[in-house]
Amino acid sequence: MSNAAVVETTPQRARTNDKRTNDKRMCWPLAGFGLAWCIFFCINTILPKPEGLSPQGMTAIAVMGWTITIWLTNALPKSISGLGIPLMLIAFGVFKKTPDAFSGFTENESFLVLGAFLLAAVMSVTSLDKKIALGIVSRVKPRVTHLLGGFFAAHIVTALLVPATLARAGMFLPIVAGVNKLLGDDEEYRPARKALAMAAIGFGAVFAGPIFLTGHVIMASLLNAKAGAGITWSGWTWLHWPLLGLFPVMYLWIVHCFKLRGVGIPCGLDRMCRERDELGPVTGDQVAILGLVGLAVALWATENVLHRLPSGIVLVGVVALMFVPGLTRLTWRDVQSRTNWGTWLLLAGALSLVKAFSNTGADEWLAGRMVDIVPAWGWLGTLLFVMVLVQVLRLGIISNVGAVTLMAPIVYSLAGFLHFNSVSFTLAVLNVDTYALILPMEVTASLIAYSSGEFTFIEFMKTGSMLTLLAMLYIAFVMVPWWGYNGFPLWAS
């Protein structure tokens, strides 16, 4: 064979290898797509209909099985799966009217996420995210671990003013994105970027949530009305301040999981300070944007005092004000091109599934099955079993508020059946529900972090599942004795 022939066959061999590689990459999503439909039809047509569950509720559960399989196998783009959920709800008879099937797109949480993505795009267009990030980085020691600790402290402080974990995650999204830009794309710093996106945006917002009553009025209202617990704002904080101990637990796990010990910021702080100075003084556009963000924070903090505007409407409205002629020089073309529309479609579709669970009674049917299967393993064993069971049921519910609303009366009644203290049992089980971190779609703050694109679905599951387990053990062995000391012993009716 001549040399020319060898030269000619080399690109052909390369194209053949590329084709084989692409075929292998397609096999897993294709198999996942087929598996998702198999699961759907098995649940919806083959399995017998349980007593007390409507056919529409059975179909809603089948759609949930389809959705989770699609997410786990990456069989479809997340945005397409978000659009597919309401389409399936219409096609298979769960909803008869299109507005009902797409109701997730008009929920407050949907607008809050959309506003957060628009705000992140605005801050990126104006370089405000980079300026804030450089301001943070230039004032701490040049270590990723110090950055992580600083973000956690900021989450605790802002949780006092902004009760919605989703809103706080949206605030931190552009700031952390700016810090990650400074770390660069080198392979050495990829674990640090994953850790900051996952923990400084999502986990930090989630872990700061239960400390203050403003984000848990549903639970407190139930306990005050049914058990006469008399929980006030300050009383709730006193009962929950030991949850701050979960922050160092999370910090140590993240540092270990991503091997962050000793990882520095590239080029030290000198370069960061120079880049900060090169950005120049704060511009008029940036002052206006920061002022409007401050307005949003003030309206969030006074939602139940001065007005009744939902947090999502507040944020979308504030972003809209940023385009008022003469106030800023923003253009819609620049902002819309940097907005994460795909993740918003995913969230809105998932919220439609939550609506389907509620309307068909599938949520009550699933939660009601808890009473029939809880074993008598003593207060500690039974508590841990219920915690795990709730996390399994929680997989199909993306809204934390919706999950607590669904589970609260069931868990409260279950406490009486098991002869446990209703206050501490309800607090223990539903506070663990706050740390539902097995899938990034279970808590919208985690979904905000996932939208950064820094980590994969599986990476989140590996990291978040352990944090959920650690939260269960911490609440069982630290918080339950603390509540018992304060007059609510779980082991006594």
Residue, then its C-alpha position, 0 to 999 in steps of 0.5 A: m500500500s502506498n503512503a498516499a493510500v495511508v494518508e487517505t485512509t487516516p481521515q476516514r478512520a478518524r471519521t469512523n471513530d467519531k461516528r462510533t463515539n457519537d453512536k455510543r453517546m446516543c445509546w444511553p439517552l435513547a435507552g432512557f427515552g424508551l425506559a421512560w415510556c415503558i415506565f409511564f405505560c406500566i403505571n398508567t395501563i398495566l398496574p391495577k388502579p389502587e383503591g382511593l386513587s382516581p384514574q387521573g391521579m394514576t396518570a399524574i403519577a405515571v407522568m412523574g415516573w416518566t419525568i424523573t426517568i427523563w431527567l436521570t438519563n438526560a434522554l431529552p433536554k431539560s427545557i423540552s421535558g418541561l414543555g412535555i409535562p403539560l403536553m402529556l397532562i393534556a394528551f392523557g386526560v389529567f387536565k381537560k383545559t390547556p390553561d390548567a395544564f400550563s398553570g405552572f407557567t403562571e405560578n409565583e415561583s415561576f415568575l420568581v425564577l424568571g425574574a432571577f434569571l433576567l436579573a442575572a442577565v442584567m448584572s452580566v450585561t452591565s458587568l455588575d456581577k464581576k464588580i461585586a465578585l471582585g469586591i468579595v474576592s479582593r477582601v478575603k484570603p486567596r483560598v476557595t474555602h474562605l470564599l465558601g465560608g463568606f458566602f455561607a455567612a452572607h446567606i445567613v444574614t440575608a435570610l433574615l430579610v429575604p425569607a424565600t430561599l428561591a429569591r436568595a438563590g437568585m440573588f447569589l447566582p450572578i455573584v457566584a457566576g462572576v467569581n467562577k469567571l475569575l477562576g477560569d476554565d482550567e481543569e485544576y479549578r473545575p471542582a472549585r467551580k462546581a462546589l461554589a455553584m452548588a453550595a454558595i448558590g443552592f445549599g447555602a440558601v436552603f440551609a439558611g431557610p429554617i432558622f427564621l419563621t418568615g419562611h415557615v409560617i405554614m408549619a408554625s400556623l398548623l402547630n399553633a392552631k392544632a397543638g396550641a404551641g404558641i410559637t412566635w417569630s422569636g420563639w421559632t428562632w430560639l427553637h431553630w438556632p442550633l440548625l446553624g451547626l449544619f453549616p460547618v457540617m455542610y462546609l466540611w463535606i463540600v471541602h472533602c467532596f471536591k478536595l478544596r483544601g489548600v486550593g487558591i485563587p489563581c494569580g493571588l489577590d493582586r491580579m484581582c485588585r487590578e481587575r477590580d480597579e480596571l472596571g472603574p467606578v460605579t456607573g449610573d446604570q449600575v447605581a440604578i440597578l443596585g437601587l432597584v435590587g434594594l427595592a426588591v429586597a425591601l418589598w420582599a422583607t415587608e411582604n406580610v407587613l406593608h403589602r401583599l405583592p407576591s415575591g415573583i411579581v415584585l422581582v419581575g416588576v423591578v426588572a421591568l423598571m430597569f428598562v424605563p427610558g432614561l433610567t439605564r441604557l439596557t437593551w432587551r437584545d443583550v439581556q434576552s440572549r443571556t437569560n436561561w430560558g431553558t431552565w425556566l421552562l423546566l421549572a414551569g413544567a414541573l410546577s404544572l405536575v405539582k398542580a396535577f398532583s393536587n387537583t387529582g388527589a394523588d398527593e393526598w393518596l401518596a401521603g396517606r399511605m405513610v400511616d399504613i407502613v410505618p413500623a414500631w421501631g421506637w421513637l428514633g427508628t420510627l422517626l428516621f423511617v418517616m424521614v426517609l419515607v417523606q424524602v421518597l414521596r418528596l421526589g415528585i414535588i418541586s415546590n418546598v412550600g407545596a410539599v410542606t403544605l401537603m405533608a404537614p396535616i398528614v405528619y401531624s396526624l401521624a404523630g398522634f397515631l404513633h403517640f409522639n409529641s406532635v410539635s417536635f415530630t412535625l418539626a423534625v420531619l418537615n424540617v428535614d423536608t427542607y433539606a430535600l437535596i437528592l434531585p436538583m429539581e426538588v427545591t427551586a433554589s437547587l434548580i437555580a444553582y443547576s442553571s449555572g451549568e457548572f455541575t451535572f445531574i449525577e454530581f448533584m445527586k452524589t453530593g446532595s444525597m449525603l447532605t440530606l442524610l447528614a441533615m436527618l441525623y443532625i435533626a434526630f440527634v441534636m435538634v430533637p433533644w433540644w426541642g425536648y429540653n424546651g418542653f417538646p419531648l418527641w418520645a412523649s405524647 
